Amino acid sequence: MTRARSNVDVIETDVALSLQRIRAAIAPKDRSPLDVDLTTLETYFAVAMRVFRKTNPSKLASETKTVEIHQRMDGRPVINEEGETV
């Protein structure tokens, strides 16, 4: 029996590009507070991607739905399956 795997490549690519665009737009000086903040986000993202790749796809789907519900309840934007903000 083969274990099902989540396809996180698209997520990884999208978020990595978003972080690169943010870093380019802000262009923080080395070791400035913004640079440290972005580095923290980039590190957190790298760890999250490693965990995503090791996590059961049904667990990821369940947690994604929970986060979406919280986002909607808080009135924050949600990205749908097509990558559009709704």
C-alpha positions in Angstrom: 0.0 0.0 0.0 1.4 3.4 -1.0 0.9 6.4 1.2 -0.9 9.3 -0.4 1.1 12.4 -0.7 0.0 16.0 -0.9 1.0 18.1 -3.8 2.7 20.9 -2.0 4.9 22.0 -4.9 2.4 24.6 -6.1 1.9 26.0 -2.6 5.7 26.1 -2.1 6.2 27.9 -5.4 3.4 30.4 -4.8 4.5 31.3 -1.3 8.2 31.5 -2.2 7.4 33.9 -5.0 5.2 36.0 -2.7 8.0 36.2 -0.1 10.5 37.2 -2.9 8.2 39.9 -4.1 7.7 41.2 -0.6 11.5 41.2 0.1 12.1 43.0 -3.3 9.4 45.6 -2.6 10.5 46.4 0.9 14.3 46.0 0.2 15.2 45.9 3.8 18.8 46.7 4.9 20.8 43.7 6.2 20.0 42.9 9.8 17.4 45.7 10.0 14.2 44.8 11.9 12.3 44.3 8.6 15.1 42.0 7.4 14.9 40.0 10.6 11.1 39.8 10.3 11.2 38.6 6.7 14.0 36.1 7.5 11.7 34.8 10.3 8.8 34.3 7.9 11.1 32.7 5.3 12.4 30.3 7.9 9.0 29.5 9.2 7.8 28.8 5.7 10.8 26.5 5.0 10.0 24.5 8.2 6.3 24.4 7.3 7.0 23.0 3.8 9.1 20.2 5.3 6.2 19.4 7.7 3.6 19.6 4.9 5.6 17.0 2.9 5.5 14.6 5.8 1.9 15.1 6.8 -1.1 13.0 5.7 -3.0 14.8 3.0 -6.4 14.3 4.8 -4.9 16.0 7.9 -3.7 18.9 5.7 -7.1 19.2 4.1 -8.8 19.2 7.5 -6.6 21.9 9.0 -6.8 24.0 5.8 -10.6 24.0 6.1 -10.4 25.0 9.8 -8.1 27.9 9.0 -10.4 29.0 6.1 -13.4 29.0 8.5 -11.5 31.1 11.0 -10.4 33.5 8.3 -14.0 33.9 7.1 -15.3 34.4 10.7 -12.7 37.1 11.3 -13.7 38.8 8.0 -10.2 38.2 6.5 -9.7 37.4 2.8 -9.5 33.7 1.8 -7.7 32.3 -1.3 -9.8 29.8 -3.1 -8.7 26.7 -5.0 -8.1 28.8 -8.2 -5.7 31.0 -6.3 -8.1 34.0 -6.2 -8.7 36.1 -3.1 -12.4 36.0 -2.1 
